[in-house]
Amino acid sequence: MGSEVDVFQELTIFLSDLQRDYPHWEQNEIISQLRRSMPEYRQAIWRIALPFSHGDSALAESCRERLNRLRRQAVDAEQLDLGHVFTSIDVKQSFDIIRDAYASWAGDLGTHVLSNFTRQAQVEVGSPDSLASLADLHGDIDGDNIANHMPEGQPVAAVVAYYQGDGALMDGVTVRSRFRTFARDMNLLDEGGIVHSDKVHARHALRNYTREFIEFDEIDLDGRHPLKLLNDLFNEEDQAKVNDLLDMALEQFLQIIASGVEQERRQG
């Protein structure tokens, strides 16, 4: 993370400026407005997932342009999509309409699986061409970590503390413990703090979250409708293919988590 100071400092300044320019907004509203300002989060699936927080953002155009620049910088420098961060936090802090993970890593893994199925592709989770790229997944994980550990009503402060490496606000949870925090929260670690391949219940939970998202998903891929495909058009052979692709995606996801945990352990 050699350039993290620049990117994360720019994020801190941006969020501080938003609080100054929109003093009537609570921190929760700032996160929601950021999420709504990004075009991909105004697709049909979000009208279903977030019906009470849908529509255009009230942010000024200059703020949206600044956010887009910051997103591109974070992807290039840190393999981090801030859109996924803000979305994960917004869903967790505001709604009990769908499972939190649908708007986070399970949603990305689910769309990755459906994309590979409809395109008959073998794109790996975490690759730049995947609908669950590393930048996406890092954003998902960070958003989950922040939302799960932040003080109530303080998501902006929590984002700043997380990326500035200030563990005081959230009991040591920062970007430097990204994978360990996520793995611990998902019960993927053994007593020695290592991702354990025999954590059957945890792996089952990961699979169920993603499978349920696939059944929920209404994203249109290549003109085909995954919800109709899954519920009405899949034959047994297709169902088996989807399950195989799902298992493969989860193995790749878990390997990313395990590698990240090990790297964080080495770095202390």
Salt bridges, closest charged atoms under 4 A:
GLU4 OE2 - ARG176 NH2 2.48
ASP17 OD1 - ARG20 NH1 3.34
ASP17 OD2 - ARG66 NH2 2.82
ASP21 OD1 - ARG20 NE 2.91
GLU29 OE2 - ARG36 NH2 3.32
GLU40 OE2 - ARG71 NH2 2.54
ASP56 OD1 - ARG42 NE 3.35
ASP81 OD1 - ARG71 NH2 2.86
ASP81 OD2 - HIS84 NE2 3.86
ASP90 OD2 - ARG35 NE 2.86
ASP100 OD2 - LYS92 NZ 3.32
ASP108 OD2 - HIS84 ND1 3.04
ASP136 OD1 - HIS84 NE2 3.06
ASP140 OD1 - HIS84 ND1 2.96
ASP142 OD1 - ARG178 NE 2.75
ASP185 OD2 - HIS149 NE2 2.82
GLU212 OE1 - ARG99 NE 2.55
GLU215 OE2 - ARG211 NE 3.59
ASP222 OD1 - ARG119 NH2 3.17
ASP232 OD2 - LYS228 NZ 2.89
GLU237 OE2 - LYS241 NZ 3.72
ASP247 OD1 - ARG207 NE 2.78
GLU251 OE2 - ARG203 NH2 2.32
GLU262 OE1 - ARG265 NE 3.72
GLU262 OE2 - ARG266 NH1 3.73
GLU264 OE1 - ARG180 NE 3.21
